[in-house]
């Protein structure tokens, strides 16, 4: 089918949906007796949705993950292409739910840009009551116009340490699907972890803290050793000294290698998923890396990536606890990272996938350059 034919087909489907609406049924299949209600999404958009929502589609940054945290995967009427293809530990919910969601029709591409990546014709066929999308306001409006299905944006930011935008997005999502009680359970647990992490190091003077650098991070793709974050969430969570915070206005950026040498961190954290890039750099510039004190003193550790189509809240919390055991061993002496990670995963996802993470390359432990 050519592009013009596809456009006509989509247009015809929308006209059909609209005709149903004009006859007394909502575009999403509700009945006049069920009524409607209005919710306000994260951008302040007022969206009319059915009073009772029984089927949803989640698209874009963070939305499928929130469905998993809210125990609402059974409400899905469609799935994004990248979630249907294969299990990946890069998105925390995938190993838990992929066998279930892969049977659903594919209704969108998937991704974290905030743009409209839904497939209008397939969404119309799936006919969810509501589309929950990690989209910009403009993208949400566009998809609603293409499908005549209500689109509620639940986009949250992947900055700082479990930013307030995540809490707002979760509450909007929960209001749409009637999962407010589960939502508050999840947010209360996250609050407890954040308070525990912060409280352990609140009284440690900066003069007694080790200087940390986190490299080989993933942002807009993979990066080598110089890829770093200022305001790095897991380090913020434990009041750690992140040397990159000197350039705090940049958030994530490529650090100058001579600047890292000047910072001379006590501890280096690297994403194990990008160590192939780092090891290539090491072989090409061995003398530089060996001159870093953290390398020569074997103070290099993993920091698994926690961002993939939005923040994996589970992984961000786990990273913070692990960083605490490395940077503040006395304050975190009671933490066994496998046990604590299992607890976090069970609370948010209902399954401990710690071993699957490790098998997929997201593990906690020391690193050696060149291996």
C-alpha positions in Angstrom: 0.0 0.0 0.0 1.5 3.4 -1.0 1.7 6.5 1.3 -1.4 8.1 -0.4 -3.5 4.9 0.1 -2.4 4.6 3.7 -3.4 8.2 4.3 -6.8 7.6 2.8 -7.2 4.4 4.9 -6.3 6.2 8.1 -8.6 9.1 7.2 -11.5 6.7 6.5 -10.9 4.9 9.8 -11.0 8.2 11.7 -14.2 9.2 10.0 -15.7 5.8 11.0 -14.6 6.4 14.6 -16.0 9.9 14.5 -19.4 8.7 13.2 -19.7 6.3 16.1 -19.0 9.2 18.5 -21.7 11.3 16.8 -24.2 8.5 17.3 -23.8 8.6 21.1 -20.7 6.4 21.7 -17.4 7.8 22.8 -14.4 7.4 20.4 -12.9 4.9 22.7 -15.9 2.6 22.8 -17.7 3.8 25.9 -21.5 4.1 26.1 -23.6 7.1 26.9 -24.6 5.6 30.2 -21.0 5.3 31.4 -20.4 9.0 31.1 -17.0 10.8 30.9 -14.7 12.7 33.1 -11.9 15.2 32.6 -8.3 14.7 33.7 -5.5 17.2 33.6 -2.2 15.8 32.3 1.4 16.8 33.1 1.3 19.7 30.6 -2.0 21.1 32.0 -4.0 19.8 29.0 -7.6 19.0 30.0 -8.5 15.7 28.4 -12.0 14.1 28.4 -11.9 10.4 29.0 -14.4 7.6 29.8 -15.6 7.5 33.4 -14.4 3.9 33.5 -11.2 3.1 31.8 -10.6 -0.6 31.1 -8.1 -0.6 28.2 -5.1 1.6 27.5 -2.0 1.9 25.3 1.3 3.3 26.6 3.6 5.0 24.2 6.9 6.9 24.5 9.2 7.8 27.3 8.4 6.2 30.6 4.7 5.3 30.0 5.1 1.5 29.6 7.3 1.5 32.7 4.7 3.3 34.8 2.0 0.7 33.7 4.3 -1.9 35.1 4.9 -0.1 38.4 1.1 0.4 38.8 0.4 -3.3 38.1 -1.6 -2.3 35.0 0.0 -4.3 32.2 -3.1 -6.5 31.9 -4.9 -3.3 30.8 -2.7 -2.9 27.7 -4.4 -3.2 24.3 -1.2 -2.7 22.3 2.5 -2.5 22.7 5.5 -0.6 21.2 7.6 -2.3 18.6 10.8 -2.1 20.6 9.1 -3.8 23.6 7.6 -6.5 21.4 10.8 -7.5 19.7 12.9 -9.0 22.5 13.7 -8.9 26.2 16.2 -6.3 27.2 17.5 -5.5 30.7 18.0 -1.9 29.7 14.3 -1.3 30.5 13.6 -2.7 33.9 10.0 -3.9 33.1 11.0 -5.8 30.0 12.3 -9.0 31.7 9.2 -9.1 33.9 6.5 -8.5 31.3 7.9 -9.1 27.8 6.4 -12.6 27.5 3.0 -11.1 28.2 3.2 -8.0 26.1 4.8 -9.6 23.0 1.4 -11.1 22.2 -0.2 -7.7 21.9 -0.6 -5.8 18.6 2.2 -3.4 17.8 0.9 0.2 17.9 4.0 2.4 18.1 7.7 2.5 17.5 8.8 3.3 21.0 11.5 5.7 22.2 12.2 8.6 24.5 12.3 11.7 22.4 8.8 13.0 23.3 7.7 13.1 19.7 4.7 11.3 18.4 5.8 7.8 17.4 2.4 6.1 17.5 0.9 4.2 14.5 -2.5 5.8 14.0 -4.1 3.1 12.0 -3.0 0.4 14.4 -4.2 2.4 17.4 -7.6 2.8 15.9 -7.8 -1.0 15.3 -6.7 -1.6 19.0 -9.3 0.9 20.2 -8.0 1.6 23.7 -10.1 3.8 26.0 -7.1 6.1 26.5 -3.6 6.5 25.2 -1.1 7.4 27.9 2.0 8.9 26.3 5.4 10.2 27.3 5.0 12.9 24.7 5.2 16.6 24.4 2.0 18.5 24.5 2.1 19.1 20.8 2.8 15.4 20.1 -0.1 14.4 22.3 -2.4 16.8 20.5 -1.2 15.5 17.1 -1.9 11.8 18.0 -5.3 12.6 19.4 -6.2 14.4 16.2 -5.0 11.4 14.1 -6.9 8.8 16.1 -9.9 10.5 17.8 -8.8 8.6 21.0 -8.0 10.6 24.2 -4.3 11.1 24.7 -3.0 11.9 28.2 0.6 12.9 28.5 2.6 11.4 31.4 6.0 12.5 30.4 8.5 12.8 33.2 12.1 14.2 33.3 15.2 12.0 33.6 17.2 14.5 35.6 18.3 14.8 39.2 17.3 11.9 41.6 13.8 10.7 40.9 12.6 14.2 40.0 9.2 15.5 41.1 8.0 15.3 37.5 7.9 11.5 38.0 5.6 11.8 41.0 3.3 14.1 39.0 3.2 11.8 36.0 2.5 8.7 38.1 -0.4 10.4 39.8 -1.9 11.5 36.5 -1.5 7.9 35.2 -3.1 6.4 38.3 -6.0 8.8 38.1 -6.8 7.8 34.6 -6.8 4.0 35.4 -8.1 4.1 38.9 -4.8 2.9 40.6 -4.4 5.7 43.1 -3.8 3.4 46.0 -1.1 1.4 44.3 0.5 4.7 43.1 0.8 6.0 46.6 2.3 2.7 47.8 5.0 3.0 45.1 5.8 6.7 45.8 5.8 6.1 49.5 8.4 3.3 49.0 10.5 5.5 46.8 10.3 8.3 49.4 11.5 5.8 52.1 14.5 4.8 50.0 15.4 8.4 49.2 15.2 9.4 52.9 17.3 6.3 53.9 20.0 7.1 51.4 20.2 10.8 52.2 20.0 10.2 56.0 23.0 7.9 56.0 25.4 10.6 54.7 23.7 13.8 55.8 26.3 14.4 58.6 29.4 13.5 56.7 31.6 16.6 56.1 32.7 17.2 52.6 36.3 17.1 53.7 35.8 13.4 54.6 34.2 12.4 51.3 35.9 10.7 48.4 35.8 12.5 45.1 33.8 10.6 42.4 33.7 10.6 38.6 31.1 8.7 36.6 32.0 8.1 33.0 31.0 6.1 30.0 27.4 7.1 30.6 24.6 6.7 28.1 22.8 9.9 26.9 21.5 10.2 23.4 23.5 7.0 22.7 26.6 5.4 24.1 29.7 7.2 25.2 33.2 6.4 26.2 35.2 7.4 29.3 34.6 11.2 28.8 30.8 10.9 28.7 29.7 12.1 32.2 26.9 13.8 34.2 26.9 16.8 36.5 24.0 16.5 38.9 24.2 12.7 38.6 21.1 11.3 40.3 22.5 8.4 42.3 25.3 10.6 43.6 22.9 13.4 44.5 20.9 10.8 46.5 23.8 10.1 48.8 25.3 13.6 49.1 28.4 12.4 47.2 31.1 14.7 45.8 30.8 14.5 42.0 33.8 16.2 40.4 31.7 17.0 37.3 29.4 19.2 39.4 32.0 21.9 38.9 30.3 22.2 35.5 26.8 21.8 36.8 25.1 23.9 34.2 25.7 21.2 31.6 24.0 18.1 33.1 25.4 15.5 30.7 28.5 16.3 28.5 31.8 15.1 27.1 34.4 16.0 29.7 37.9 17.1 28.6 40.4 14.3 29.5 42.9 16.8 30.9 40.1 18.2 33.1 39.5 14.7 34.5 43.2 14.4 35.2 43.1 17.7 37.0 40.1 16.5 39.1 42.0 13.3 39.8 39.0 11.5 41.4 39.4 9.0 44.2 36.8 6.7 42.7 35.6 6.2 39.1 32.3 4.7 38.2 31.7 3.4 34.6 28.7 2.0 32.8 29.6 -1.7 32.2 27.5 -1.6 29.0 30.0 0.8 27.4 33.2 -0.8 28.5 34.0 -1.9 25.0 34.4 1.8 24.1 36.4 2.5 27.2 38.8 -0.4 26.6 39.4 0.7 23.0 40.3 4.1 24.4 42.5 2.5 27.1 44.5 0.5 24.5 45.0 3.7 22.5 46.1 5.9 25.4 47.2 3.5 28.2 49.6 6.0 29.8 46.8 8.5 30.4 44.5 6.1 32.1 47.2 4.5 34.2 48.1 8.0 35.5 44.7 8.4 37.1 44.9 7.7 40.8 41.6 5.8 40.9 42.9 3.5 38.1 46.3 2.9 39.7 44.7 2.2 43.1 42.0 -0.1 41.6 39.2 2.1 42.6 37.1 1.7 39.5 33.6 0.3 39.8 30.4 -0.3 37.7 27.5 2.1 37.5 24.8 0.4 35.4 22.9 2.7 33.1 19.5 3.7 34.6 18.2 5.7 31.7 16.5 4.0 28.7 13.3 5.6 27.4 13.0 7.4 30.6 14.5 6.7 34.0 14.4 3.1 35.4 13.5 4.2 38.9 14.5 0.7 40.2 18.0 1.0 38.8 18.5 4.6 39.9 17.8 3.6 43.5 20.0 0.5 43.2 22.9 2.6 41.8 22.6 5.0 44.7 22.8 2.2 47.2 25.8 0.6 45.5 27.6 3.9 45.2 27.0 4.4 48.9 28.7 1.0 49.7 31.7 2.2 47.7 32.0 5.8 48.8 30.7 5.5 52.3 31.5 1.9 53.4 30.9 2.6 57.1 27.5 4.3 56.6 26.4 1.5 54.2 28.0 -1.4 56.0 24.6 -3.2 56.4 23.7 -3.1 52.7 24.1 -6.2 50.6 23.5 -4.9 47.1 21.9 -8.1 45.8 19.5 -8.3 48.7 18.6 -4.5 48.6 18.2 -4.6 44.8 15.9 -7.6 45.1 13.8 -5.7 47.6 13.5 -2.7 45.3 12.7 -4.8 42.3 10.0 -6.7 44.2 8.4 -3.6 45.5 8.1 -1.8 42.1 7.9 -4.7 39.6 6.9 -7.7 41.6 9.9 -9.8 40.5 13.6 -9.9 41.4 15.5 -9.7 38.1 18.9 -9.0 39.7 20.5 -12.1 38.2 19.0 -11.4 34.8 20.4 -7.9 34.9 23.9 -9.2 35.6 23.6 -11.8 32.9 22.6 -8.9 30.5 25.7 -6.8 31.5 24.2 -4.6 34.2 26.1 -5.8 37.2 27.7 -4.3 40.4 31.4 -4.8 41.2 34.9 -3.6 40.5 36.2 -3.0 37.0 39.6 -3.3 35.4 40.6 -1.4 32.3 41.5 -3.5 29.2 39.6 -6.6 30.2 
